[in-house]
Amino acid sequence: MRPVYGVCLFVLILVSSCAATKLASTWKDSSYQGDIKRVFVIGAAQNPGMRRIFEREFATELKSHGLYAVPSHEYIPQDTMLDKDAIVSKVRELDMDTVLVTRLLDKKRIVQDIPGYYTSWPQYYKAGYQSSCPRGSRCDDVVALETNLYEVKTEKLVWSALTKTFIEDGTYQLIREFVQVIMENLMNEGLI
């Protein structure tokens, strides 16, 4: 087996046998002594629909843990998301003590040929130049997301996590799983 195929096979076995979201790394400010009660949730996404779904899911989960949580889309329109002053003003007006922000860092596509699909090398060669997922292949996207928790009064970073999510079907389910992974870490760190 060629090394490249071996790596692809290993990655695909890993993807199919594990959860879709994995923590790659986390960091916590050990000097932070705050008591988190009111969280402003921001999903930094260009797609307004995806932003709403993401923020609502996070806010719902935070509320289930006894926190007051507000999805940013309820107060900050999509076209105002780059206006820091507007966001800071709204966060302070709502008397929030923390801001949770998630943003996309990277997105990659993993392509695996389905064995036996191609009957000749010209078919196989041509498939490598197609722009979308080639016929006879399986394509999975992997996204790296960074989630940061900031204290409002100091604007300092309190906690940070880097995750990798393998995207298959069911975006909503992936968001729920992602939120669960983040919440579990926040609880383990004693932040919520």
LINJO-V873573 format. One record per backbone hydrogen bond with DSSP energy under -1.0 kcal/mol. NH is the residue of the N-H (numbers start at 1). CO is the residue of the C=O. If there is no record, write none. Layout:
# LINJO-V873573
{{NH CO} {NH CO}}
This chain:
# LINJO-V873573
{{6 2} {7 3} {8 4} {9 5} {10 6} {11 7} {12 8} {13 9} {14 10} {15 11} {16 12} {17 13} {22 164} {24 162} {25 162} {27 160} {29 158} {32 29} {39 68} {40 98} {41 70} {42 100} {44 102} {45 43} {51 47} {52 48} {53 49} {54 50} {55 51} {56 52} {57 53} {58 54} {59 55} {60 56} {61 57} {62 58} {63 59} {64 60} {65 62} {66 63} {67 62} {68 37} {70 39} {72 41} {74 71} {75 72} {76 72} {80 77} {81 78} {83 80} {84 82} {87 83} {88 84} {89 85} {90 86} {91 87} {92 88} {93 89} {94 90} {95 92} {96 91} {97 38} {98 38} {99 150} {100 40} {101 148} {102 42} {103 146} {105 144} {106 144} {108 142} {110 140} {112 138} {114 136} {117 114} {124 120} {125 121} {126 122} {127 123} {129 126} {130 127} {137 134} {138 112} {140 110} {141 167} {142 108} {143 165} {144 106} {145 163} {146 103} {147 161} {148 101} {149 159} {150 99} {151 156} {152 97} {155 151} {158 149} {159 149} {160 27} {161 147} {162 25} {163 145} {164 22} {165 143} {166 20} {167 141} {174 170} {175 171} {176 172} {177 173} {178 174} {179 175} {180 176} {181 177} {182 178} {183 179} {184 180} {185 181} {186 182} {187 183} {188 184} {189 185} {190 187} {191 186}}
